[in-house]
Amino acid sequence: MSDIKRPRPDFSGAGPVEYQPTETGPAGAVEQLLASEEARLLAVPGVTSVGIGFGPAGGEALTVGVVDAGVAARLPREIRGVPLVITVTGPVDAL
């Protein structure tokens, strides 16, 4: 962090405002898990998508889309304590 204070943008007038994004913090546990496990899950035949969503208790979970229930049955229900929410999406074709 810096001790330099940046002036806040002045929205009182018309015209463009300079975009000054803030630095993002370190990724959370679920984001890190997604980064480490996404390729492995997508390598399973029949897995169509992997992402982050909400689990049954409202906490974060990995969401996995699969083509059929047979693929869903072969996947774990959690990875390193993070639940997997598995949805049968059917085949997905990119346009």
NORTAKA-V616939 format. One record per helix or strand of 3 or more residues. SS is the DSSP state (H for helix, E for strand). FROM is the first residue (numbers start at 1). TO is the last residue. If there is no record, write none. Layout:
SS_FROM_TO + SS_FROM_TO
This chain:
H_29_42 + E_47_54 + E_60_66 + H_69_74 + E_82_88
